[in-house]
Amino acid sequence: MNRAVKITGIVASFGTTLLIGAGIGASGSKTVTLTKTHTITRTVTVPASPSPAVTVTVTAKPKPPAVARHTMPGDGTFIVGSKGGQWSTGTWQTSGAVGGSAGNCYWATLADLSGGLNSIAANGYITGPTVITVNSGLAGVQVSGCNEWHKLS
C-alpha cells in the first residue's frame, strides 16, 4: 500500500535573504540543500508499507534579479540605475528622430527629477544619429520622438 505524500513549498528571494517554507503531509526524512547559486534541492523519502520507499526530489532556481536593459524606448522619462526598466550609465546611441529628417528627437540628461528647467544637465534636438553619455551622478534621462536607443558601452 502506498502512502500519499503532499509536498508544498515557497521560495522567495529578497536581496541576499532566501526564505524557504514547506509542509509535508507524511513523516520521513527531509533534506534541503542551498548552493551558492541559490539552487534549492529538496529530497523527501517516505517509507511505504510494506517496502519500497518513495523518494521525491524538487529543484527550484529563482529568477535572477532584473537588470537595466541595453536598449531603451525613444519616448519617456527614465531613472538612471541598474534595475530593470531603468537607464543604465554608459554611452548610448540612437539612429535619430522617428520619421527621419522630417521628425524631431529631443533628449535630456537630468540632474534631478523635479521637472524644472534647472534639473536639465544637458539636452538637444536632433534629426539624425547621435550619441549621449549618461554618467552615474545623473538622476534621469528624458527622450521624446526618438528611435530606440542602444547602449554602446
N, C-alpha and C positions, 0 to 999 in steps of 0.2 A: 504494500500500500504506500503510495506516495503522499507526502505531506505538502500542502500548499505553502508557498513562500511568497510573501509580499515584500518587495523592496521599493522604497521611495527615497528620493534624495534631492537635496537642493545644494547647488554650488553657485556661489556669487563671489565676485572679485571687486574689492574696493581698494584701489591703490595696491599696497602690498599686503593687505589683510585678506585672508581667504576664509570664508565661513562654510562649514560643512554640517549638514543636518541629515539624518537618516532614521528611518523607522523600519524595523524588521518584524514580520508577523510570526516568526518562529524562532526558537533558540538555536544557537550554533556558534561557530567561530566567526569572528569579524576581523578583517584586515583592511586598513586604509593606508595607502602609500602616497606621499606627496613628494614629487620630484622638484628640482629647481626650475623646470619648465612649466610648472603649475599643472602638470598632468596628474589627474586623480584616478587611482585604480582602487576599486572596492571588490573584494572577493568574499563571498559568504558561502560556507559549506554547512548544510543541514543534513544530519543523518536521517534517513528514512527507515521505516520499519517494514520488513527486515531490510537488509542492505539492498542496493548500493546508496551511497551518499549523493546528494545533489549539489553541484557547485555552479554558482553564478558569478561572472566577472563583468563589471561595468567600468568603462574608462571614459572620463569626460575631460575635454580640453576646452577651457574657457576661451572666448574670443579675445584676440589681442586688443588693447585699447585703441581707440580711434586716433589717427594721426592726421596732421594737416595734409591737404591734397597737393598734388603737383600741377593741377590745372584748376583755374577758378573762373567762374562766370564773368561775363562782361558788364553786368549790371548789379549794383548792390553796395552796401557798406559792410565791411568785414573787420572783425577784431584781429589784431596781429597776435598769433600764438601758435602752439604746437598741437592743438586738438583738432579733431575732425570738423570741417566747415570753417576753420579759421585760416587766415592768410599767413603762411609761414615767412620768416625772414629770408632774404636772399635776393637774387636778380630775376626779374620777371619780364616776359616779352609778350606782346600782342601783335597780330598782323594789322591792326588798325581799327578803324570805325566800321560798324555794321553798315553795309551799303557802299563801302569803299570811299572814294574821294568825295562822294555826294553826302556822306554821313559825317558825324562829329562825335569823337570819343573823348570823354572827359575822364581824367584820373587825378586823384589827390592822395597823398600820404598825410595822415592825421597825427598830430602831436597829442591830442586828447579827443574824447568822444562827445564834447559839449555841443557841437554843431555850429559854433560861432566861427567867424572869419579868422580869428586868431588861432583856431585849432588846426589850420592848414599849414603843414610843414613845407610841402611843395605840391604843385599841380600843373596841369597843362591840358590843352585841347589839341587833338591830333586827328589826322585822317588816315595816315599810313602807319607802317610798322614803327614801334617804339619799344624801348627798354627802360624799366624803372628799377631802383634798388630800394628794398624795404629793410630798414635797419631795426635792431632789437629794441631801440628806445622809442619806437613809434607805437601808438595805440591802435591805429586802424588804417584801412585803405578803402577809398570810395571810388567806384568806377561807374560810368554810365555811357551807353551807346557803343561799347567796345565789343570786338570779337573776344573769344575766350583767351585768357591769359595762361601762359605756360612757364613753369619755373625752369630757369637755365642753370642756376646753382644755388 
